[in-house]
Amino acid sequence: MIPNDDDRSLIHELSAAEIARVVCLDCGVNVIEIGDYCMLSPKVWRDQLGLGWDDNLCIACIEKQLGRKLKGLHDICPFRPSKATEGRTR
């Protein structure tokens, strides 16, 4: 079954406690509250920055640690459709 836009059953909503702990390891800003986050490729996140699954950095601190600006799809993890989103159009 492919959900429609009204079906939110497959979307995980974060609790206040979960949101509160999503802070940048460098500057301490809450990356969810300010909307300053992205999913980086494992090559960048793990291999270049040495970070784990539960670590968080804001985009400014990512770029500071890398010593360069992010390069779009080269650095950002590509979206891979799941069975839940396969075939959906926006």
Backbone as ProteinMPNN parsed JSONL, in Angstrom:
{"seq_chain_A": "MIPNDDDRSLIHELSAAEIARVVCLDCGVNVIEIGDYCMLSPKVWRDQLGLGWDDNLCIACIEKQLGRKLKGLHDICPFRPSKATEGRTR", "coords_chain_A": {"N_chain_A": [[0.842, -1.186, 0.0], [0.58, 2.162, -0.877], [1.012, 5.109, 0.812], [-1.14, 8.013, 0.974], [-1.06, 11.653, 0.874], [-2.51, 12.299, 3.138], [-2.12, 10.238, 4.893], [-0.347, 9.786, 7.602], [0.788, 7.78, 9.023], [3.209, 6.488, 8.607], [5.123, 8.28, 9.224], [7.498, 9.326, 11.493], [7.093, 11.151, 14.312], [8.96, 13.389, 16.178], [9.51, 13.455, 19.676], [9.371, 15.994, 22.268], [11.554, 15.61, 23.952], [13.284, 14.142, 22.298], [13.809, 16.022, 20.276], [15.072, 17.996, 21.804], [17.583, 16.918, 22.33], [19.017, 17.001, 19.979], [21.491, 18.463, 19.193], [24.128, 20.523, 17.917], [27.377, 19.268, 18.0], [29.57, 20.933, 18.09], [28.9, 23.809, 18.27], [26.568, 23.844, 19.769], [23.972, 24.578, 19.009], [20.505, 23.847, 18.451], [19.823, 21.742, 15.954], [17.444, 20.906, 14.726], [15.45, 22.689, 15.615], [16.287, 25.081, 14.402], [16.289, 24.32, 11.811], [18.583, 23.518, 10.455], [20.046, 21.257, 9.11], [21.192, 18.237, 7.492], [21.445, 15.166, 5.625], [24.343, 13.551, 5.438], [26.616, 11.84, 3.233], [27.963, 8.603, 4.064], [30.686, 8.516, 3.515], [31.568, 11.144, 3.914], [30.488, 11.84, 6.506], [31.218, 9.741, 8.323], [33.813, 8.815, 7.451], [35.398, 11.123, 6.757], [34.758, 13.048, 8.743], [34.655, 11.545, 11.038], [32.427, 10.848, 12.57], [29.573, 9.458, 14.339], [26.422, 7.614, 14.229], [24.654, 8.818, 16.101], [25.64, 11.37, 16.378], [25.639, 14.949, 15.853], [25.902, 17.797, 13.766], [25.691, 21.239, 12.935], [25.169, 22.821, 9.735], [26.998, 24.908, 9.264], [29.088, 24.249, 11.04], [29.814, 21.753, 10.046], [30.881, 22.509, 7.553], [32.958, 24.097, 8.483], [34.578, 22.197, 9.808], [35.209, 20.553, 7.631], [36.59, 22.355, 6.11], [35.674, 23.555, 3.852], [32.932, 24.408, 1.622], [29.841, 22.551, 1.48], [29.215, 20.19, -1.134], [26.749, 19.722, -2.531], [25.077, 17.019, -4.067], [27.346, 15.476, -4.097], [28.312, 15.366, -1.508], [26.047, 15.097, 0.098], [23.784, 12.673, 1.266], [22.18, 10.629, -1.035], [18.675, 10.445, -1.822], [16.956, 7.51, -1.392], [14.332, 5.75, -2.584], [11.936, 4.179, -0.499], [9.938, 1.23, 0.135], [7.598, 2.313, 1.068], [7.47, 4.838, -0.086], [7.824, 4.484, -2.732], [7.01, 5.093, -6.071], [5.431, 7.303, -5.532], [4.389, 10.602, -6.263], [5.125, 14.071, -6.153]], "CA_chain_A": [[0.0, 0.0, 0.0], [1.308, 3.426, -0.937], [0.226, 6.103, 1.555], [-1.373, 9.308, 0.336], [-0.574, 12.76, 1.703], [-3.252, 12.364, 4.391], [-1.712, 9.128, 5.734], [0.891, 10.134, 8.301], [1.126, 6.662, 9.897], [4.581, 6.057, 8.392], [6.012, 9.374, 9.592], [7.843, 9.342, 12.909], [7.156, 12.501, 14.863], [9.883, 13.441, 17.305], [9.011, 14.0, 20.938], [10.11, 17.176, 22.736], [12.831, 15.135, 24.496], [14.143, 13.788, 21.166], [14.226, 17.277, 19.639], [15.967, 18.711, 22.718], [18.941, 16.373, 22.345], [19.619, 17.056, 18.646], [22.277, 19.69, 19.194], [25.425, 20.488, 17.249], [28.459, 18.919, 18.917], [30.556, 22.02, 18.164], [28.408, 25.11, 18.749], [25.471, 23.647, 20.713], [22.671, 24.989, 18.493], [19.606, 22.738, 18.165], [19.75, 21.738, 14.496], [16.06, 20.749, 14.29], [14.716, 23.926, 15.88], [16.626, 26.124, 13.429], [16.178, 23.765, 10.461], [19.925, 23.545, 9.874], [20.564, 19.902, 9.114], [21.113, 17.467, 6.25], [21.972, 13.809, 5.756], [25.574, 13.453, 4.647], [27.035, 10.495, 2.832], [28.863, 7.993, 5.041], [32.068, 8.87, 3.178], [31.866, 12.423, 4.565], [30.126, 11.832, 7.927], [32.013, 8.775, 9.079], [35.216, 8.698, 7.042], [36.118, 12.4, 6.812], [34.534, 13.764, 9.996], [34.806, 10.615, 12.15], [31.233, 10.933, 13.403], [28.711, 8.294, 14.413], [24.998, 7.736, 13.938], [23.986, 9.71, 17.058], [26.296, 12.676, 16.408], [24.996, 16.007, 15.084], [26.59, 19.059, 13.515], [24.97, 22.157, 12.06], [25.835, 22.929, 8.434], [28.164, 25.794, 9.394], [30.18, 23.517, 11.702], [30.268, 20.734, 9.09], [31.748, 23.184, 6.588], [34.16, 24.528, 9.206], [35.431, 21.023, 10.02], [35.709, 20.098, 6.33], [37.423, 23.395, 5.527], [35.107, 23.899, 2.546], [31.468, 24.351, 1.514], [29.293, 21.273, 1.018], [29.131, 20.128, -2.595], [25.489, 19.141, -3.008], [24.921, 15.571, -4.104], [28.638, 14.827, -3.856], [28.455, 15.196, -0.068], [24.774, 14.79, 0.747], [23.316, 11.315, 1.016], [21.07, 10.645, -1.986], [17.408, 9.856, -1.4], [16.653, 6.213, -1.996], [12.938, 5.457, -2.258], [11.618, 2.964, 0.248], [8.681, 0.634, -0.345], [6.514, 3.201, 1.47], [7.406, 6.026, -0.928], [8.02, 4.096, -4.118], [5.914, 5.409, -6.975], [4.726, 8.529, -5.15], [4.801, 11.841, -6.918], [4.826, 15.28, -5.367]], "C_chain_A": [[0.882, 1.243, 0.0], [0.461, 4.473, -0.22], [-0.004, 7.357, 0.728], [-0.929, 10.401, 1.289], [-1.297, 12.881, 3.035], [-2.844, 11.267, 5.366], [-0.356, 9.427, 6.349], [1.38, 8.983, 9.177], [2.574, 6.213, 9.739], [5.601, 7.126, 8.773], [6.24, 9.343, 11.1], [7.923, 10.793, 13.368], [8.031, 12.458, 16.108], [9.209, 14.031, 18.533], [9.843, 15.23, 21.31], [11.483, 16.764, 23.276], [13.804, 14.768, 23.366], [14.669, 15.039, 20.467], [15.259, 17.995, 20.501], [17.397, 18.181, 22.676], [19.628, 16.386, 20.981], [20.36, 18.378, 18.494], [23.614, 19.467, 18.497], [26.511, 20.223, 18.286], [29.472, 20.05, 19.095], [30.002, 23.28, 18.817], [27.208, 25.02, 19.686], [24.098, 24.066, 20.229], [21.821, 23.746, 18.231], [19.317, 22.744, 16.667], [18.329, 21.555, 13.972], [15.293, 22.044, 14.47], [15.03, 25.014, 14.865], [16.578, 25.626, 11.987], [17.508, 23.71, 9.728], [20.559, 22.159, 9.942], [20.43, 19.281, 7.73], [21.662, 16.081, 6.532], [23.18, 13.696, 4.848], [25.882, 12.005, 4.288], [27.951, 9.926, 3.907], [30.329, 8.328, 4.772], [32.473, 10.174, 3.866], [31.67, 12.306, 6.072], [31.058, 10.945, 8.748], [33.502, 8.865, 8.746], [35.995, 10.012, 7.165], [35.967, 13.104, 8.152], [34.675, 12.867, 11.229], [33.624, 10.593, 13.098], [30.401, 9.667, 13.322], [27.261, 8.631, 14.17], [24.296, 8.75, 14.845], [24.611, 11.096, 17.15], [25.542, 13.667, 15.515], [25.922, 17.203, 14.94], [25.675, 19.937, 12.675], [25.782, 22.302, 10.762], [27.079, 23.812, 8.514], [29.346, 25.066, 10.028], [30.689, 22.37, 10.836], [31.267, 21.367, 8.133], [33.04, 23.666, 7.234], [35.111, 23.349, 9.403], [36.012, 20.5, 8.714], [36.685, 21.089, 5.707], [36.963, 23.81, 4.134], [33.583, 23.866, 2.633], [31.046, 22.94, 1.106], [29.074, 21.331, -0.48], [27.874, 19.409, -3.087], [25.479, 17.628, -2.966], [26.225, 14.815, -3.921], [28.807, 14.5, -2.373], [27.187, 14.701, 0.619], [24.294, 13.418, 0.312], [22.122, 11.357, 0.065], [19.838, 9.967, -1.414], [17.207, 8.553, -2.145], [15.22, 5.859, -1.604], [12.802, 4.154, -1.478], [10.339, 2.387, -0.339], [7.501, 1.554, -0.016], [6.373, 4.399, 0.529], [7.528, 5.715, -2.4], [6.788, 4.424, -4.959], [5.136, 6.656, -6.639], [5.25, 9.697, -5.95], [4.411, 12.992, -6.029], [4.455, 16.38, -6.28]], "O_chain_A": [[1.819, 1.35, 0.791], [-0.687, 4.703, -0.601], [0.819, 7.723, -0.11], [-0.471, 10.112, 2.395], [-0.775, 13.491, 3.968], [-3.18, 11.343, 6.547], [0.67, 9.328, 5.676], [2.285, 9.172, 9.99], [3.122, 5.607, 10.66], [6.806, 6.904, 8.659], [5.289, 9.335, 11.882], [8.735, 11.567, 12.861], [7.861, 11.602, 16.976], [8.436, 14.985, 18.437], [10.898, 15.47, 20.724], [12.465, 17.481, 23.082], [15.0, 15.045, 23.459], [15.845, 15.105, 20.108], [16.225, 18.547, 19.974], [18.333, 18.928, 22.959], [20.719, 15.832, 20.843], [19.928, 19.281, 17.778], [24.154, 18.361, 18.492], [26.557, 20.878, 19.327], [30.153, 20.125, 20.118], [30.558, 23.769, 19.8], [26.858, 26.007, 20.332], [23.129, 23.924, 20.975], [22.348, 22.707, 17.835], [18.645, 23.645, 16.165], [18.031, 22.008, 12.867], [14.56, 22.459, 13.571], [14.147, 25.79, 14.499], [16.795, 26.396, 11.051], [17.549, 23.843, 8.505], [21.482, 21.918, 10.72], [19.648, 19.747, 6.902], [22.279, 15.854, 7.572], [23.051, 13.742, 3.624], [25.453, 11.074, 4.969], [28.644, 10.68, 4.59], [31.126, 8.414, 5.707], [33.6, 10.295, 4.347], [32.574, 12.634, 6.84], [31.613, 11.38, 9.757], [34.343, 8.977, 9.638], [37.135, 10.01, 7.629], [36.925, 13.692, 8.654], [34.801, 13.371, 12.345], [33.787, 10.349, 14.294], [30.505, 8.899, 12.365], [26.908, 9.786, 13.934], [23.418, 9.475, 14.378], [24.147, 11.922, 17.936], [24.89, 13.274, 14.547], [26.633, 17.573, 15.874], [24.963, 19.44, 11.803], [26.956, 21.936, 10.72], [28.101, 23.502, 7.901], [30.486, 25.247, 9.599], [31.875, 22.044, 10.885], [32.359, 20.84, 7.921], [34.098, 23.646, 6.604], [36.316, 23.483, 9.191], [37.16, 20.057, 8.674], [37.511, 20.713, 4.875], [37.739, 24.341, 3.339], [33.018, 23.357, 3.601], [31.81, 22.222, 0.462], [28.781, 22.391, -1.033], [27.957, 18.568, -3.982], [25.83, 17.024, -1.953], [26.206, 13.623, -3.616], [29.382, 13.468, -2.026], [27.254, 13.97, 1.607], [24.387, 13.051, -0.859], [21.148, 12.058, 0.337], [19.942, 9.031, -0.621], [17.279, 8.503, -3.372], [14.926, 5.688, -0.421], [13.472, 3.163, -1.769], [9.726, 2.995, -1.216], [6.511, 1.571, -0.747], [5.272, 4.922, 0.363], [7.352, 6.602, -3.236], [5.665, 4.074, -4.597], [4.249, 7.04, -7.401], [6.436, 9.757, -6.273], [3.471, 12.893, -5.24], [4.165, 17.487, -5.826]]}, "name": "protein", "num_of_chains": 1, "seq": "MIPNDDDRSLIHELSAAEIARVVCLDCGVNVIEIGDYCMLSPKVWRDQLGLGWDDNLCIACIEKQLGRKLKGLHDICPFRPSKATEGRTR"}
